[in-house]
Amino acid sequence: MTYDIAIVGAGIVGLAHALAASRLGLSVIVTDRDQRAVGASIRNFGFVTVTGQQQGECWTRAMRSRDIWEEVAPQAGIPIIHHGLAVVARRPEAAAVLEAFKRHEMGAGCTLLSAAEGRTRFPWMTGQAEAVLWSPHDRRVESRDAIPRLAAWLESAKGVTFRRGVAVHGVEPGRLVTSDGIIEAARIVVCPGDDLATLFPERLAHYGITRSKLQMMRVRPRHPLPLGCAVMTDLSLIRYLGYSELPEAAPLRALLRREQPEAIAGGVHLIAVQSADGSLVLGDTHVYGTTMDPFSDAALDDLVLGEFAAVFPDVAYDVTERWIGTYASAEDRLVLIDRPDDAIRLVTVTSGTGASTAFAIGEEVIKELMR
């Protein structure tokens, strides 16, 4: 059988392309070298982040991807755990960034609250605060459950064929050379994640793609702590480009470099999201390189927990899980869409925004391939 589309990689980027192709009525096969999802697509927050994404193409893709999550999740049996984002400004300089963001078109639909108003709306907001931005745009799924459920639904409801435990050794026009024989397909999309050495390594090297390593934790509060949304703080405002590219972010960046240099060096900022059982997933850290060691740095975890304590000073908790993840990273782009051949695309998200933007990217790539 010759498929219309063959996709290499069953992470969120590969699944997004499979969804887009299946919606056009195309025959689709997805291969993956692992028997189940174990990479970056499940080692994250499950946070479909719209607010704070870079103005323009990325923000538009995030909005579109969020809408697709809303359509697909109930069909695939994927619970949306909570909605929205609260960005707590601990410093006046951070509040100024939020004020500027709220005035921007990306702030449409968001609400800027004073500290007093924030504490009324969010009873958990007991730490130092100057203001809080509430955004209704963001979503949270449990990624370690959502990705398998999405794949199962694509197979059962959309007719996508999956070949797992199959390594792809070569990509040629019209076919994949795999550990389980030849797969023929009119068009091919390679979604390698942060595997920079197996398929098209010379093309990935040309773009200067490297890796980012992150550390994350699951903590269980000793008393109920209903968040109801995702939470970020000042450090996020100099990492997320939708905030950090605003002129008003410059004073905050200078202040944080003086006050929290270790956090800046480790790429630390706080994201806190909640799971259905009440536990929290916390991060985030960023260390860059081509070959990453598999070990966590306790000092980086402590910086994340310190930022958490600044917002939640009265919360006692136990750390129940720690893990690391890696994803592809590039200094000059948020996603790489390369064209080795008229009928082949090489696609990797290079900014840690796969859950937030992949569905829209998949639509764009499949549409272009089918012209």
C-alpha positions as CSV (number, residue, x, y, z in Angstrom):
1,M,0.0,0.0,0.0
2,T,1.2,3.5,-0.8
3,Y,0.0,6.1,1.8
4,D,-0.7,9.7,1.0
5,I,1.3,10.9,3.9
6,A,4.0,9.1,6.0
7,I,5.0,10.9,9.3
8,V,8.1,10.0,11.2
9,G,7.7,10.7,14.9
10,A,4.6,10.2,17.2
11,G,5.2,13.2,19.5
12,I,2.8,16.1,19.5
13,V,4.3,17.5,16.3
14,G,3.9,14.3,14.4
15,L,0.4,13.8,15.8
16,A,-0.6,17.3,14.8
17,H,0.4,16.6,11.2
18,A,-1.5,13.3,11.3
19,L,-4.6,15.1,12.5
20,A,-4.3,17.8,9.8
21,A,-3.8,15.1,7.1
22,S,-6.6,12.9,8.3
23,R,-9.0,15.9,8.3
24,L,-8.3,16.2,4.6
25,G,-9.3,12.6,4.1
26,L,-5.8,11.4,3.3
27,S,-4.4,8.0,4.2
28,V,-1.8,8.5,6.9
29,I,0.9,6.3,8.5
30,V,2.9,7.3,11.6
31,T,6.1,5.6,12.6
32,D,8.0,5.9,15.9
33,R,11.0,4.1,17.1
34,D,9.5,3.8,20.6
35,Q,6.5,1.7,21.7
36,R,5.0,4.6,23.5
37,A,5.5,8.3,24.0
38,V,8.5,8.9,26.3
39,G,10.1,12.2,25.0
40,A,9.5,15.9,25.3
41,S,5.8,15.7,24.4
42,I,5.0,14.1,27.8
43,R,7.8,15.6,29.9
44,N,6.3,19.0,30.1
45,F,3.5,21.0,31.7
46,G,0.7,20.1,29.3
47,F,0.3,23.8,29.2
48,V,-1.2,25.1,26.0
49,T,0.3,28.6,26.3
50,V,-1.1,31.5,24.3
51,T,-0.5,34.4,26.6
52,G,3.1,35.7,26.3
53,Q,3.9,33.9,23.0
54,Q,5.8,36.1,20.6
55,Q,3.7,38.7,18.7
56,G,2.7,37.7,15.2
57,E,3.0,34.2,13.7
58,C,3.7,32.3,17.0
59,W,0.8,34.0,18.9
60,T,-1.5,33.3,16.0
61,R,-0.5,29.7,15.8
62,A,-1.0,29.4,19.6
63,M,-4.5,30.7,19.4
64,R,-5.3,28.4,16.5
65,S,-3.8,25.4,18.3
66,R,-5.7,26.2,21.5
67,D,-8.9,26.1,19.4
68,I,-8.0,22.7,18.0
69,W,-7.3,21.4,21.5
70,E,-10.8,22.5,22.4
71,E,-12.3,20.7,19.5
72,V,-10.3,17.5,19.7
73,A,-9.9,17.0,23.5
74,P,-13.5,15.9,24.2
75,Q,-13.6,13.6,21.2
76,A,-10.4,11.9,22.3
77,G,-11.4,11.7,25.9
78,I,-8.7,14.2,27.0
79,P,-9.8,16.3,30.1
80,I,-8.9,20.0,30.0
81,I,-7.7,20.2,33.7
82,H,-8.0,24.0,34.0
83,H,-8.3,27.2,32.0
84,G,-6.5,30.4,32.1
85,L,-3.3,32.0,33.4
86,A,-2.5,34.3,36.3
87,V,0.8,36.2,36.0
88,V,1.7,37.5,39.5
89,A,3.9,40.6,39.3
90,R,6.1,40.7,42.5
91,R,7.8,43.9,41.7
92,P,6.7,47.3,40.4
93,E,8.9,46.8,37.3
94,A,7.0,43.6,36.5
95,A,3.7,45.3,37.0
96,A,4.8,47.9,34.4
97,V,5.4,45.1,31.9
98,L,1.9,43.7,32.6
99,E,0.4,47.1,32.1
100,A,2.1,47.5,28.7
101,F,1.0,44.0,27.7
102,K,-2.6,44.7,28.6
103,R,-2.5,47.8,26.3
104,H,-1.2,45.7,23.5
105,E,-3.5,43.8,21.1
106,M,-2.1,40.5,22.6
107,G,-3.7,41.6,25.9
108,A,-7.2,41.6,24.5
109,G,-9.5,39.7,26.7
110,C,-7.0,39.8,29.6
111,T,-7.7,41.6,32.9
112,L,-5.1,43.5,35.0
113,L,-5.9,43.3,38.7
114,S,-4.4,45.2,41.6
115,A,-2.8,43.2,44.3
116,A,-5.9,43.6,46.5
117,E,-8.2,42.5,43.6
118,G,-5.9,39.6,42.8
119,R,-6.1,38.3,46.4
120,T,-9.9,38.5,46.3
121,R,-10.0,36.6,43.1
122,F,-7.2,34.1,43.9
123,P,-7.2,33.2,47.6
124,W,-3.9,31.4,47.1
125,M,-2.1,34.7,46.3
126,T,-0.6,35.3,49.7
127,G,3.0,36.4,48.8
128,Q,4.4,39.7,47.8
129,A,2.5,41.2,44.8
130,E,2.1,44.4,43.0
131,A,-0.5,43.3,40.4
132,V,-1.7,40.2,38.6
133,L,-2.7,39.7,35.0
134,W,-5.5,37.2,34.4
135,S,-5.7,35.7,30.9
136,P,-8.6,33.3,29.9
137,H,-6.8,32.1,26.8
138,D,-4.6,29.3,28.1
139,R,-5.4,25.6,28.7
140,R,-3.9,22.7,30.6
141,V,-4.0,19.0,29.8
142,E,-2.1,16.2,31.5
143,S,0.4,15.5,28.8
144,R,1.5,12.1,29.8
145,D,-2.2,11.0,29.4
146,A,-3.2,13.4,26.6
147,I,-0.6,12.3,24.1
148,P,-1.4,8.5,24.2
149,R,-5.1,9.3,24.1
150,L,-4.7,11.6,21.1
151,A,-2.8,8.9,19.3
152,A,-5.4,6.2,20.2
153,W,-8.2,8.5,18.9
154,L,-6.4,9.2,15.7
155,E,-6.0,5.5,15.1
156,S,-9.6,4.5,16.0
157,A,-11.6,7.5,14.9
158,K,-9.6,9.0,12.1
159,G,-8.1,5.8,10.5
160,V,-4.4,6.7,11.0
161,T,-2.1,3.7,10.9
162,F,0.7,3.6,13.6
163,R,3.8,1.5,13.3
164,R,5.6,1.6,16.7
165,G,9.0,0.2,17.6
166,V,10.1,0.9,14.0
167,A,13.2,2.9,13.4
168,V,13.5,4.9,10.2
169,H,17.0,4.6,8.7
170,G,16.5,6.7,5.6
171,V,14.1,9.0,3.9
172,E,13.9,9.1,0.1
173,P,11.3,10.6,-2.3
174,G,8.3,8.3,-2.1
175,R,9.5,6.0,0.7
176,L,10.9,5.4,4.1
177,V,13.6,2.8,4.7
178,T,12.8,1.3,8.1
179,S,13.9,-1.5,10.5
180,D,10.7,-3.2,9.4
181,G,11.0,-2.8,5.7
182,I,10.0,-0.1,3.2
183,I,7.0,2.2,3.6
184,E,5.8,3.9,0.5
185,A,4.2,7.3,0.7
186,A,3.6,10.1,-1.8
187,R,4.6,12.7,0.8
188,I,6.7,12.5,3.9
189,V,7.0,14.6,7.1
190,V,9.9,14.0,9.4
191,C,9.3,15.2,13.0
192,P,12.6,14.3,14.8
193,G,12.2,16.3,18.0
194,D,15.7,16.7,19.4
195,D,17.2,13.7,17.6
196,L,19.8,15.7,15.6
197,A,21.8,12.8,14.3
198,T,19.6,10.2,12.7
199,L,17.7,11.8,9.8
200,F,18.9,14.9,7.8
201,P,21.7,15.6,10.3
202,E,23.5,17.9,7.9
203,R,20.4,20.0,7.4
204,L,19.8,20.3,11.1
205,A,23.4,21.3,11.6
206,H,23.1,24.0,8.9
207,Y,20.4,25.7,11.0
208,G,22.5,25.5,14.2
209,I,19.9,23.4,16.1
210,T,20.9,22.4,19.5
211,R,19.2,21.2,22.7
212,S,17.6,22.6,25.8
213,K,17.5,20.5,29.0
214,L,14.8,21.2,31.5
215,Q,14.1,20.1,35.1
216,M,10.6,19.7,36.5
217,M,9.0,18.4,39.6
218,R,5.6,17.3,40.9
219,V,4.8,18.5,44.4
220,R,1.9,17.6,46.6
221,P,0.6,20.3,48.9
222,R,-0.1,19.0,52.4
223,H,-3.4,20.9,52.4
224,P,-5.7,21.5,49.5
225,L,-4.5,24.3,47.2
226,P,-7.0,24.9,44.4
227,L,-5.3,27.0,41.8
228,G,-7.9,26.9,39.0
229,C,-5.3,28.1,36.5
230,A,-1.6,28.2,35.6
231,V,0.6,30.6,37.5
232,M,3.7,32.5,36.4
233,T,5.8,35.3,37.9
234,D,8.4,38.0,37.2
235,L,11.0,35.7,35.7
236,S,8.6,34.5,33.0
237,L,8.2,38.1,31.8
238,I,11.8,38.1,30.5
239,R,11.7,34.6,29.0
240,Y,8.4,34.7,27.1
241,L,8.9,36.9,24.0
242,G,5.4,38.4,24.0
243,Y,6.4,40.2,27.2
244,S,10.2,40.4,27.0
245,E,10.2,42.1,23.6
246,L,8.1,45.0,25.0
247,P,10.3,48.1,25.7
248,E,8.9,48.1,29.3
249,A,10.7,44.8,30.0
250,A,14.1,46.3,29.9
251,P,14.1,47.7,33.4
252,L,12.8,44.4,34.8
253,R,15.5,42.5,33.0
254,A,18.2,44.7,34.4
255,L,16.8,44.4,37.9
256,L,16.5,40.6,37.8
257,R,20.0,40.2,36.5
258,R,21.1,42.0,39.7
259,E,18.8,40.4,42.1
260,Q,18.5,36.8,40.7
261,P,21.7,36.2,38.6
262,E,21.7,32.4,39.4
263,A,18.1,32.1,38.1
264,I,19.0,34.0,34.9
265,A,22.0,31.8,34.3
266,G,20.0,28.6,34.8
267,G,17.1,29.8,32.6
268,V,14.8,29.5,35.7
269,H,11.3,30.8,35.9
270,L,8.2,29.6,37.6
271,I,5.3,27.8,35.9
272,A,2.9,26.1,38.2
273,V,0.0,24.0,36.9
274,Q,-2.3,21.7,38.7
275,S,-3.3,18.1,38.0
276,A,-6.7,16.5,38.7
277,D,-5.5,14.9,41.9
278,G,-4.5,18.3,43.4
279,S,-0.8,17.9,42.9
280,L,1.2,20.6,41.1
281,V,3.7,20.4,38.3
282,L,6.5,23.0,38.7
283,G,9.4,24.2,36.6
284,D,11.2,25.5,34.6
285,T,14.9,25.5,33.9
286,H,16.9,25.8,30.7
287,V,20.5,24.6,30.1
288,Y,21.7,24.5,26.5
289,G,24.1,22.2,24.6
290,T,24.4,19.5,22.0
291,T,24.8,16.5,24.2
292,M,23.1,16.8,27.6
293,D,23.9,14.8,30.7
294,P,21.0,12.8,32.3
295,F,21.4,14.3,35.7
296,S,19.4,16.9,37.6
297,D,21.1,19.9,39.3
298,A,19.6,20.2,42.8
299,A,20.5,23.9,42.9
300,L,18.3,24.6,39.9
301,D,15.4,22.8,41.5
302,D,15.9,24.8,44.6
303,L,15.7,28.1,42.6
304,V,12.4,27.0,41.2
305,L,11.1,26.0,44.6
306,G,12.3,29.4,46.0
307,E,10.3,31.2,43.3
308,F,7.3,29.1,44.2
309,A,7.7,29.9,47.9
310,A,7.8,33.6,47.1
311,V,4.3,33.4,45.6
312,F,3.0,30.7,48.0
313,P,4.8,31.4,51.3
314,D,2.5,29.4,53.5
315,V,2.2,26.3,51.4
316,A,3.8,23.1,52.8
317,Y,4.4,20.4,50.3
318,D,6.3,17.2,49.5
319,V,8.2,16.7,46.2
320,T,6.9,13.4,44.8
321,E,8.6,13.3,41.4
322,R,11.5,14.9,39.6
323,W,12.4,14.5,35.9
324,I,14.4,16.0,33.1
325,G,13.5,16.6,29.5
326,T,15.2,17.8,26.4
327,Y,13.9,19.5,23.3
328,A,15.4,21.0,20.2
329,S,16.4,24.7,20.5
330,A,17.5,27.5,18.1
331,E,18.5,31.0,18.8
332,D,17.0,32.5,15.6
333,R,13.7,30.6,15.2
334,L,10.8,29.1,17.1
335,V,10.2,26.3,14.6
336,L,12.2,24.8,11.8
337,I,10.2,23.9,8.6
338,D,12.8,22.6,6.1
339,R,12.2,21.3,2.6
340,P,14.7,18.6,1.6
341,D,12.5,17.7,-1.4
342,D,9.2,19.0,-2.9
343,A,7.4,16.1,-1.3
344,I,9.4,15.9,2.0
345,R,9.3,18.3,5.0
346,L,11.5,18.3,8.1
347,V,9.7,19.9,11.0
348,T,10.8,20.5,14.5
349,V,9.7,23.0,17.1
350,T,12.8,24.7,18.5
351,S,11.3,26.7,21.3
352,G,9.6,24.3,23.7
353,T,6.2,25.4,22.4
354,G,5.0,22.1,20.8
355,A,1.9,21.7,22.8
356,S,1.0,25.3,22.2
357,T,1.6,25.6,18.4
358,A,2.0,22.2,16.8
359,F,-1.6,21.8,15.6
360,A,-1.4,25.1,13.7
361,I,2.0,24.2,12.3
362,G,0.7,20.8,11.2
363,E,-2.2,22.4,9.3
364,E,0.2,24.8,7.5
365,V,2.7,22.1,6.5
366,I,0.1,19.6,5.2
367,K,-1.7,22.4,3.3
368,E,1.6,23.3,1.6
369,L,2.5,19.7,0.8
370,M,-0.9,19.0,-0.8
371,R,-0.7,22.0,-3.2
